[in-house]
């Protein structure tokens, strides 16, 4: 797994989330202020959880099909996926500690 978030697309989403036991995908857009504020925390999570959690980012403007499929109506939204299945969802700008707590819940 990578120490930096990986760009996820409509065409790569399914393969990526099915391949990893635990993944968090950040749905974002470059014009979204809260998304930009969240980005450093997402980068830190990728670095701190290398080898345990796949961290990806999906630009909803460039990849609307996946956002629509998962009914992502506001951003930032983070989906926590286990073997391709959504197990948790975080909507909005939240502290990194909150995201980490949810990830720990699913790591065990």
PyMOL CGO cylinders between C-alpha atoms (Angstrom):
from pymol import cmd
from pymol.cgo import CYLINDER

trace = [
    CYLINDER, 0.00, 0.00, 0.00, 1.08, 3.56, -0.59, 0.3, 1, 1, 1, 1, 1, 1,
    CYLINDER, 1.08, 3.56, -0.59, 2.31, 6.23, 1.82, 0.3, 1, 1, 1, 1, 1, 1,
    CYLINDER, 2.31, 6.23, 1.82, 0.37, 8.83, -0.21, 0.3, 1, 1, 1, 1, 1, 1,
    CYLINDER, 0.37, 8.83, -0.21, -3.33, 8.81, -1.14, 0.3, 1, 1, 1, 1, 1, 1,
    CYLINDER, -3.33, 8.81, -1.14, -3.94, 7.17, -4.51, 0.3, 1, 1, 1, 1, 1, 1,
    CYLINDER, -3.94, 7.17, -4.51, -6.13, 8.84, -7.13, 0.3, 1, 1, 1, 1, 1, 1,
    CYLINDER, -6.13, 8.84, -7.13, -9.20, 6.62, -7.64, 0.3, 1, 1, 1, 1, 1, 1,
    CYLINDER, -9.20, 6.62, -7.64, -11.39, 6.82, -10.74, 0.3, 1, 1, 1, 1, 1, 1,
    CYLINDER, -11.39, 6.82, -10.74, -14.74, 5.45, -11.84, 0.3, 1, 1, 1, 1, 1, 1,
    CYLINDER, -14.74, 5.45, -11.84, -12.89, 2.74, -13.77, 0.3, 1, 1, 1, 1, 1, 1,
    CYLINDER, -12.89, 2.74, -13.77, -10.50, 1.77, -10.94, 0.3, 1, 1, 1, 1, 1, 1,
    CYLINDER, -10.50, 1.77, -10.94, -12.82, 2.05, -7.92, 0.3, 1, 1, 1, 1, 1, 1,
    CYLINDER, -12.82, 2.05, -7.92, -14.28, -1.47, -7.91, 0.3, 1, 1, 1, 1, 1, 1,
    CYLINDER, -14.28, -1.47, -7.91, -10.95, -3.21, -8.43, 0.3, 1, 1, 1, 1, 1, 1,
    CYLINDER, -10.95, -3.21, -8.43, -9.25, -1.13, -5.72, 0.3, 1, 1, 1, 1, 1, 1,
    CYLINDER, -9.25, -1.13, -5.72, -11.86, -1.60, -3.00, 0.3, 1, 1, 1, 1, 1, 1,
    CYLINDER, -11.86, -1.60, -3.00, -12.24, -5.32, -3.73, 0.3, 1, 1, 1, 1, 1, 1,
    CYLINDER, -12.24, -5.32, -3.73, -8.48, -5.84, -3.61, 0.3, 1, 1, 1, 1, 1, 1,
    CYLINDER, -8.48, -5.84, -3.61, -7.88, -4.28, -0.17, 0.3, 1, 1, 1, 1, 1, 1,
    CYLINDER, -7.88, -4.28, -0.17, -9.15, -5.60, 3.12, 0.3, 1, 1, 1, 1, 1, 1,
    CYLINDER, -9.15, -5.60, 3.12, -9.70, -2.06, 4.38, 0.3, 1, 1, 1, 1, 1, 1,
    CYLINDER, -9.70, -2.06, 4.38, -9.87, 1.12, 2.33, 0.3, 1, 1, 1, 1, 1, 1,
    CYLINDER, -9.87, 1.12, 2.33, -10.96, 4.69, 2.91, 0.3, 1, 1, 1, 1, 1, 1,
    CYLINDER, -10.96, 4.69, 2.91, -11.94, 6.69, -0.15, 0.3, 1, 1, 1, 1, 1, 1,
    CYLINDER, -11.94, 6.69, -0.15, -12.21, 10.47, 0.13, 0.3, 1, 1, 1, 1, 1, 1,
    CYLINDER, -12.21, 10.47, 0.13, -14.79, 11.90, -2.30, 0.3, 1, 1, 1, 1, 1, 1,
    CYLINDER, -14.79, 11.90, -2.30, -13.73, 15.50, -3.01, 0.3, 1, 1, 1, 1, 1, 1,
    CYLINDER, -13.73, 15.50, -3.01, -13.49, 18.30, -5.57, 0.3, 1, 1, 1, 1, 1, 1,
    CYLINDER, -13.49, 18.30, -5.57, -10.83, 20.96, -6.12, 0.3, 1, 1, 1, 1, 1, 1,
    CYLINDER, -10.83, 20.96, -6.12, -13.31, 23.82, -5.58, 0.3, 1, 1, 1, 1, 1, 1,
    CYLINDER, -13.31, 23.82, -5.58, -14.50, 22.47, -2.20, 0.3, 1, 1, 1, 1, 1, 1,
    CYLINDER, -14.50, 22.47, -2.20, -12.98, 24.41, 0.73, 0.3, 1, 1, 1, 1, 1, 1,
    CYLINDER, -12.98, 24.41, 0.73, -13.68, 21.76, 3.40, 0.3, 1, 1, 1, 1, 1, 1,
    CYLINDER, -13.68, 21.76, 3.40, -12.22, 19.11, 1.06, 0.3, 1, 1, 1, 1, 1, 1,
    CYLINDER, -12.22, 19.11, 1.06, -9.01, 21.10, 0.74, 0.3, 1, 1, 1, 1, 1, 1,
    CYLINDER, -9.01, 21.10, 0.74, -8.88, 21.57, 4.52, 0.3, 1, 1, 1, 1, 1, 1,
    CYLINDER, -8.88, 21.57, 4.52, -9.25, 17.80, 4.98, 0.3, 1, 1, 1, 1, 1, 1,
    CYLINDER, -9.25, 17.80, 4.98, -6.53, 16.88, 2.45, 0.3, 1, 1, 1, 1, 1, 1,
    CYLINDER, -6.53, 16.88, 2.45, -3.51, 17.18, 4.79, 0.3, 1, 1, 1, 1, 1, 1,
    CYLINDER, -3.51, 17.18, 4.79, -5.20, 14.85, 7.29, 0.3, 1, 1, 1, 1, 1, 1,
    CYLINDER, -5.20, 14.85, 7.29, -5.93, 12.33, 4.55, 0.3, 1, 1, 1, 1, 1, 1,
    CYLINDER, -5.93, 12.33, 4.55, -2.27, 12.47, 3.50, 0.3, 1, 1, 1, 1, 1, 1,
    CYLINDER, -2.27, 12.47, 3.50, -1.17, 11.89, 7.11, 0.3, 1, 1, 1, 1, 1, 1,
    CYLINDER, -1.17, 11.89, 7.11, -3.54, 8.91, 7.41, 0.3, 1, 1, 1, 1, 1, 1,
    CYLINDER, -3.54, 8.91, 7.41, -2.06, 7.38, 4.27, 0.3, 1, 1, 1, 1, 1, 1,
    CYLINDER, -2.06, 7.38, 4.27, 1.44, 7.73, 5.65, 0.3, 1, 1, 1, 1, 1, 1,
    CYLINDER, 1.44, 7.73, 5.65, 0.62, 6.54, 9.17, 0.3, 1, 1, 1, 1, 1, 1,
    CYLINDER, 0.62, 6.54, 9.17, -1.43, 3.53, 8.04, 0.3, 1, 1, 1, 1, 1, 1,
    CYLINDER, -1.43, 3.53, 8.04, 0.78, 2.33, 5.17, 0.3, 1, 1, 1, 1, 1, 1,
    CYLINDER, 0.78, 2.33, 5.17, 0.37, -1.43, 4.84, 0.3, 1, 1, 1, 1, 1, 1,
    CYLINDER, 0.37, -1.43, 4.84, -2.83, -1.52, 6.90, 0.3, 1, 1, 1, 1, 1, 1,
    CYLINDER, -2.83, -1.52, 6.90, -5.32, 0.79, 5.17, 0.3, 1, 1, 1, 1, 1, 1,
    CYLINDER, -5.32, 0.79, 5.17, -5.56, 1.78, 1.51, 0.3, 1, 1, 1, 1, 1, 1,
    CYLINDER, -5.56, 1.78, 1.51, -6.21, 5.52, 1.28, 0.3, 1, 1, 1, 1, 1, 1,
    CYLINDER, -6.21, 5.52, 1.28, -7.66, 6.88, -1.94, 0.3, 1, 1, 1, 1, 1, 1,
    CYLINDER, -7.66, 6.88, -1.94, -9.14, 10.12, -3.23, 0.3, 1, 1, 1, 1, 1, 1,
    CYLINDER, -9.14, 10.12, -3.23, -11.87, 10.32, -5.86, 0.3, 1, 1, 1, 1, 1, 1,
    CYLINDER, -11.87, 10.32, -5.86, -12.53, 13.64, -7.61, 0.3, 1, 1, 1, 1, 1, 1,
    CYLINDER, -12.53, 13.64, -7.61, -16.33, 13.75, -7.98, 0.3, 1, 1, 1, 1, 1, 1,
    CYLINDER, -16.33, 13.75, -7.98, -16.21, 16.22, -10.88, 0.3, 1, 1, 1, 1, 1, 1,
    CYLINDER, -16.21, 16.22, -10.88, -14.07, 13.85, -12.95, 0.3, 1, 1, 1, 1, 1, 1,
    CYLINDER, -14.07, 13.85, -12.95, -15.71, 10.64, -11.69, 0.3, 1, 1, 1, 1, 1, 1,
    CYLINDER, -15.71, 10.64, -11.69, -19.44, 11.26, -11.21, 0.3, 1, 1, 1, 1, 1, 1,
    CYLINDER, -19.44, 11.26, -11.21, -20.59, 7.65, -11.74, 0.3, 1, 1, 1, 1, 1, 1,
    CYLINDER, -20.59, 7.65, -11.74, -19.07, 6.31, -8.52, 0.3, 1, 1, 1, 1, 1, 1,
    CYLINDER, -19.07, 6.31, -8.52, -20.30, 9.29, -6.51, 0.3, 1, 1, 1, 1, 1, 1,
    CYLINDER, -20.30, 9.29, -6.51, -23.79, 8.73, -7.91, 0.3, 1, 1, 1, 1, 1, 1,
    CYLINDER, -23.79, 8.73, -7.91, -23.65, 4.97, -7.30, 0.3, 1, 1, 1, 1, 1, 1,
    CYLINDER, -23.65, 4.97, -7.30, -22.85, 5.51, -3.61, 0.3, 1, 1, 1, 1, 1, 1,
    CYLINDER, -22.85, 5.51, -3.61, -25.26, 8.44, -3.28, 0.3, 1, 1, 1, 1, 1, 1,
    CYLINDER, -25.26, 8.44, -3.28, -22.57, 10.93, -2.32, 0.3, 1, 1, 1, 1, 1, 1,
    CYLINDER, -22.57, 10.93, -2.32, -24.59, 14.14, -2.27, 0.3, 1, 1, 1, 1, 1, 1,
    CYLINDER, -24.59, 14.14, -2.27, -22.21, 16.37, -0.32, 0.3, 1, 1, 1, 1, 1, 1,
    CYLINDER, -22.21, 16.37, -0.32, -18.47, 16.54, -0.05, 0.3, 1, 1, 1, 1, 1, 1,
    CYLINDER, -18.47, 16.54, -0.05, -16.20, 15.78, 1.55, 0.3, 1, 1, 1, 1, 1, 1,
    CYLINDER, -16.20, 15.78, 1.55, -17.55, 12.29, 2.08, 0.3, 1, 1, 1, 1, 1, 1,
    CYLINDER, -17.55, 12.29, 2.08, -15.31, 9.39, 3.06, 0.3, 1, 1, 1, 1, 1, 1,
    CYLINDER, -15.31, 9.39, 3.06, -16.37, 5.81, 2.53, 0.3, 1, 1, 1, 1, 1, 1,
    CYLINDER, -16.37, 5.81, 2.53, -14.75, 3.11, 4.63, 0.3, 1, 1, 1, 1, 1, 1,
    CYLINDER, -14.75, 3.11, 4.63, -14.77, -0.10, 2.60, 0.3, 1, 1, 1, 1, 1, 1,
    CYLINDER, -14.77, -0.10, 2.60, -14.00, -3.66, 3.71, 0.3, 1, 1, 1, 1, 1, 1,
    CYLINDER, -14.00, -3.66, 3.71, -13.42, -6.08, 0.84, 0.3, 1, 1, 1, 1, 1, 1,
    CYLINDER, -13.42, -6.08, 0.84, -15.54, -3.96, -1.49, 0.3, 1, 1, 1, 1, 1, 1,
    CYLINDER, -15.54, -3.96, -1.49, -18.42, -3.35, 0.90, 0.3, 1, 1, 1, 1, 1, 1,
    CYLINDER, -18.42, -3.35, 0.90, -19.19, -0.01, 2.53, 0.3, 1, 1, 1, 1, 1, 1,
    CYLINDER, -19.19, -0.01, 2.53, -18.99, -0.41, 6.31, 0.3, 1, 1, 1, 1, 1, 1,
    CYLINDER, -18.99, -0.41, 6.31, -18.93, 3.23, 7.38, 0.3, 1, 1, 1, 1, 1, 1,
    CYLINDER, -18.93, 3.23, 7.38, -19.38, 6.73, 5.98, 0.3, 1, 1, 1, 1, 1, 1,
    CYLINDER, -19.38, 6.73, 5.98, -18.16, 10.09, 7.19, 0.3, 1, 1, 1, 1, 1, 1,
    CYLINDER, -18.16, 10.09, 7.19, -19.76, 13.22, 5.76, 0.3, 1, 1, 1, 1, 1, 1,
    CYLINDER, -19.76, 13.22, 5.76, -18.23, 16.65, 6.20, 0.3, 1, 1, 1, 1, 1, 1,
    CYLINDER, -18.23, 16.65, 6.20, -15.05, 18.06, 7.62, 0.3, 1, 1, 1, 1, 1, 1,
    CYLINDER, -15.05, 18.06, 7.62, -14.19, 16.10, 10.76, 0.3, 1, 1, 1, 1, 1, 1,
    CYLINDER, -14.19, 16.10, 10.76, -11.07, 15.87, 12.92, 0.3, 1, 1, 1, 1, 1, 1,
    CYLINDER, -11.07, 15.87, 12.92, -8.44, 13.32, 11.92, 0.3, 1, 1, 1, 1, 1, 1,
    CYLINDER, -8.44, 13.32, 11.92, -8.90, 11.62, 15.32, 0.3, 1, 1, 1, 1, 1, 1,
    CYLINDER, -8.90, 11.62, 15.32, -12.51, 10.87, 14.43, 0.3, 1, 1, 1, 1, 1, 1,
    CYLINDER, -12.51, 10.87, 14.43, -11.49, 9.20, 11.16, 0.3, 1, 1, 1, 1, 1, 1,
    CYLINDER, -11.49, 9.20, 11.16, -8.77, 7.22, 12.95, 0.3, 1, 1, 1, 1, 1, 1,
    CYLINDER, -8.77, 7.22, 12.95, -11.23, 5.96, 15.54, 0.3, 1, 1, 1, 1, 1, 1,
    CYLINDER, -11.23, 5.96, 15.54, -13.52, 4.59, 12.83, 0.3, 1, 1, 1, 1, 1, 1,
    CYLINDER, -13.52, 4.59, 12.83, -10.59, 2.99, 11.00, 0.3, 1, 1, 1, 1, 1, 1,
    CYLINDER, -10.59, 2.99, 11.00, -9.40, 1.31, 14.24, 0.3, 1, 1, 1, 1, 1, 1,
    CYLINDER, -9.40, 1.31, 14.24, -12.90, -0.09, 14.73, 0.3, 1, 1, 1, 1, 1, 1,
    CYLINDER, -12.90, -0.09, 14.73, -12.62, -1.87, 11.38, 0.3, 1, 1, 1, 1, 1, 1,
    CYLINDER, -12.62, -1.87, 11.38, -8.95, -2.89, 11.63, 0.3, 1, 1, 1, 1, 1, 1,
    CYLINDER, -8.95, -2.89, 11.63, -9.64, -5.34, 14.46, 0.3, 1, 1, 1, 1, 1, 1,
]
cmd.load_cgo(trace, "trace")
